[in-house]
Amino acid sequence: MAKYIVIGGGLAGISAAVFLTKNKHNVLLLEASPKLGGRAYSFQDKITKDVIDNGQHILVGAYKTTFELLKIIGSQNLPEYQTKLRATYIDKFGKEYLLEAPHKFYPFNLLQAILKFGLLNFNERVGLVKFIVKLLYLNEKTIVEKTVLEFLKKNKQSENSIKVFWKLLVVSTLNTPIKEASLKMFIKVLKEIFLNGNKASTIVLPRFGLSELFCNPANEYLKKNGATVSLSEKVLSIETNGEEIIKVKTNKREITDFDFIVSSVPYYSLKKILPSLTSRNLPVDSMETSPIITIHLWLNENIFADKFYGLIDSKIHWVYKNRNHISIVVSSAEKMIEFDSKKIFHICIEELEKFFPKIKNTEVLHYKVLKEKRATFKSTPQSDEVRSKIKSPYKNFILAGDWTNTQLPATIESAILSGKKVV
Ligand SMILES: Cc1cc2nc3c(=O)[nH]c(=O)nc-3n(C[C@H](O)[C@H](O)[C@H](O)COP(=O)(O)OP(=O)(O)OC[C@H]3O[C@@H](n4cnc5c(N)ncnc54)[C@H](O)[C@@H]3O)c2cc1C
């Protein structure tokens, strides 16, 4: 039984702490803020008293380690699981297109879903099926293209299918514009989702807030199983003797009694507490972050029949229907992030009125705009290269976090997988 200090109580730190505790290690989890969750948490809206997330989060059936963690902490039954893929797309004229697997017999159900997908013309649908089948046999070493856009063009995906289908899929999965998005990472995502059985391609929607799903049950699990969770305890610095970590200084104490330190803080926070990490041993200087904006909207009437909609060729990307409010997501929101909340709200309403004309007859009771400037890192060919070089330079120091080399984009699954890898 070794003594671990886990720094950072986001999903990566929670995951590391839970898997270590399950493996009978002694764990102290230090989190700077007064709550767990990091970039994935919920809180009570002051006006409506509803619990809302800092940003709408979606899981997919392919998130194996996430579901493993949820099972350990006892909250696997809280989300709503699709039995087969179903997603509604909508265009600027309010016309809906369903991407729906007609039955559970994989892979025919997914191929049929694409062949019936009215958003694309017949040739585009066949082109899409051919493209996905090609992925099965693809030797990635032979690919010369670096970005998703280059590859789609080379593989004869039409301008229209790029505009109405691929753009939204890329920006939602990688939080990166299609022109810059890493092809390697996108192929990995497509393979995980579409070539991994029926469940992998399904969408898993939260029915409760993120803190109720992850943070609170994990906190209870940890405490019940002998781990210590210390909130509002910020690590100020980490000292080394050149070979290993010898001391952790926090705003409350100095700690020297440990076997291993796990860092689960983002790379930009890590550099502050461990300045001896130079760009040689942590070459993350070229990694860029990418924002996400979520607009929570309370209307006096529910006009949405489906649980969520993908908006085709719009400034806003997804609309999710929650219990009492809707949540609108703008991924890769560089163009909007500096606007004030009022302006973002107006852009959002303008777009919604085009796609859902019925919204003109409703009254907005309340809205809340949440801007996460550093929601994720940008998934580009450069970030792939940087991540492949990330390695801890100290023997008792382990790195976790969505940005480490999990071979996944910055997602819940990447964070949780990085935490599990600590064990
Ligand atoms: C708006 C938004 C929407 C998203 N949507 C999705 C989605 O739909 N699906 C999906 O899979 N992913 C989504 N993501 C990405 C996902 O939330 C992140 O990838 C994941 O939460 C990252 O977890 P992490 O533990 O690696 O990092 P973080 O969550 O950043 O955790 C790091 C923790 O370390 C703490 N910390 C920092 N410095 C110190 C210090 N010195 N001492 C102690 N503690 C410290 C921080 O307070 C924080 O709690 C979204 C992210 C955002 C912001």
The ligand as an SDF file (V2000), in Angstrom:
LIG
                    3D

 53 58  0  0  0  0  0  0  0  0999 V2000
  -17.9360   23.8730  -21.4110 C   0  0  0  0  0  0  0  0  0  0  0  0
  -17.2930   22.5310  -21.5900 C   0  0  0  0  0  0  0  0  0  0  0  0
  -17.9700   21.5400  -22.2930 C   0  0  0  0  0  0  0  0  0  0  0  0
  -17.3990   20.2890  -22.4640 C   0  0  0  0  0  0  0  0  0  0  0  0
  -18.1130   19.3150  -23.0950 N   0  0  0  0  0  0  0  0  0  0  0  0
  -17.6450   18.0450  -23.1080 C   0  0  0  0  0  0  0  0  0  0  0  0
  -18.4530   16.9960  -23.6020 C   0  0  0  0  0  0  0  0  0  0  0  0
  -19.5940   17.2110  -24.0360 O   0  0  0  0  0  0  0  0  0  0  0  0
  -17.9390   15.7270  -23.5810 N   0  0  0  0  0  0  0  0  0  0  0  0
  -16.7020   15.4610  -23.1030 C   0  0  0  0  0  0  0  0  0  0  0  0
  -16.3140   14.2940  -23.0790 O   0  0  0  0  0  0  0  0  0  0  0  0
  -15.8950   16.4560  -22.6320 N   0  0  0  0  0  0  0  0  0  0  0  0
  -16.3350   17.7310  -22.6200 C   0  0  0  0  0  0  0  0  0  0  0  0
  -15.5590   18.7370  -22.1010 N   0  0  0  0  0  0  0  0  0  0  0  0
  -14.1470   18.4500  -21.6980 C   0  0  0  0  0  0  0  0  0  0  0  0
  -14.0450   17.9010  -20.2840 C   0  0  0  0  0  0  0  0  0  0  0  0
  -14.8110   18.6540  -19.3890 O   0  0  0  0  0  0  0  0  0  0  0  0
  -12.5760   17.9640  -19.8470 C   0  0  0  0  0  0  0  0  0  0  0  0
  -11.8030   17.2900  -20.8050 O   0  0  0  0  0  0  0  0  0  0  0  0
  -12.3210   17.3250  -18.4980 C   0  0  0  0  0  0  0  0  0  0  0  0
  -13.2610   17.7520  -17.5380 O   0  0  0  0  0  0  0  0  0  0  0  0
  -10.8930   17.6790  -18.0440 C   0  0  0  0  0  0  0  0  0  0  0  0
  -10.6440   17.1180  -16.7710 O   0  0  0  0  0  0  0  0  0  0  0  0
   -9.2110   17.2210  -16.0910 P   0  0  0  0  0  0  0  0  0  0  0  0
   -9.3370   16.5830  -14.7540 O   0  0  0  0  0  0  0  0  0  0  0  0
   -8.1690   16.7120  -17.0160 O   0  0  0  0  0  0  0  0  0  0  0  0
   -8.8960   18.7790  -15.9290 O   0  0  0  0  0  0  0  0  0  0  0  0
   -9.6410   19.8930  -15.0440 P   0  0  0  0  0  0  0  0  0  0  0  0
  -11.0920   19.6530  -15.0890 O   0  0  0  0  0  0  0  0  0  0  0  0
   -9.1460   21.1940  -15.5280 O   0  0  0  0  0  0  0  0  0  0  0  0
   -9.1500   19.6330  -13.5600 O   0  0  0  0  0  0  0  0  0  0  0  0
   -7.9820   20.1900  -13.0090 C   0  0  0  0  0  0  0  0  0  0  0  0
   -8.2390   20.4900  -11.5480 C   0  0  0  0  0  0  0  0  0  0  0  0
   -7.0160   20.8820  -10.9520 O   0  0  0  0  0  0  0  0  0  0  0  0
   -7.2850   21.9200  -10.0300 C   0  0  0  0  0  0  0  0  0  0  0  0
   -6.0280   22.6650   -9.8090 N   0  0  0  0  0  0  0  0  0  0  0  0
   -5.3680   23.4680  -10.6840 C   0  0  0  0  0  0  0  0  0  0  0  0
   -4.2550   23.9630  -10.1020 N   0  0  0  0  0  0  0  0  0  0  0  0
   -4.2070   23.4630   -8.8550 C   0  0  0  0  0  0  0  0  0  0  0  0
   -3.3040   23.6040   -7.7680 C   0  0  0  0  0  0  0  0  0  0  0  0
   -2.2130   24.3690   -7.8630 N   0  0  0  0  0  0  0  0  0  0  0  0
   -3.5620   22.9370   -6.6070 N   0  0  0  0  0  0  0  0  0  0  0  0
   -4.6710   22.1320   -6.5140 C   0  0  0  0  0  0  0  0  0  0  0  0
   -5.5620   21.9770   -7.4960 N   0  0  0  0  0  0  0  0  0  0  0  0
   -5.3370   22.6180   -8.6590 C   0  0  0  0  0  0  0  0  0  0  0  0
   -8.3700   22.7550  -10.7210 C   0  0  0  0  0  0  0  0  0  0  0  0
   -9.0580   23.5640   -9.7940 O   0  0  0  0  0  0  0  0  0  0  0  0
   -9.2290   21.6380  -11.3220 C   0  0  0  0  0  0  0  0  0  0  0  0
  -10.2290   21.2240  -10.4330 O   0  0  0  0  0  0  0  0  0  0  0  0
  -16.0910   20.0210  -21.9470 C   0  0  0  0  0  0  0  0  0  0  0  0
  -15.4030   21.0260  -21.2560 C   0  0  0  0  0  0  0  0  0  0  0  0
  -15.9890   22.2530  -21.0630 C   0  0  0  0  0  0  0  0  0  0  0  0
  -15.2540   23.2980  -20.2760 C   0  0  0  0  0  0  0  0  0  0  0  0
  1  2  1  0
  2  3  1  0
  2 52  2  0
  3  4  2  0
  4  5  1  0
  4 50  1  0
  5  6  2  0
  6  7  1  0
  6 13  1  0
  7  8  2  0
  7  9  1  0
  9 10  1  0
 10 11  2  0
 10 12  1  0
 12 13  2  0
 13 14  1  0
 14 15  1  0
 14 50  1  0
 15 16  1  0
 16 17  1  0
 16 18  1  0
 18 19  1  0
 18 20  1  0
 20 21  1  0
 20 22  1  0
 22 23  1  0
 23 24  1  0
 24 25  2  0
 24 26  1  0
 24 27  1  0
 27 28  1  0
 28 29  2  0
 28 30  1  0
 28 31  1  0
 31 32  1  0
 32 33  1  0
 33 34  1  0
 33 48  1  0
 34 35  1  0
 35 36  1  0
 35 46  1  0
 36 37  1  0
 36 45  1  0
 37 38  2  0
 38 39  1  0
 39 40  1  0
 39 45  2  0
 40 41  1  0
 40 42  2  0
 42 43  1  0
 43 44  2  0
 44 45  1  0
 46 47  1  0
 46 48  1  0
 48 49  1  0
 50 51  2  0
 51 52  1  0
 52 53  1  0
M  END
$$$$
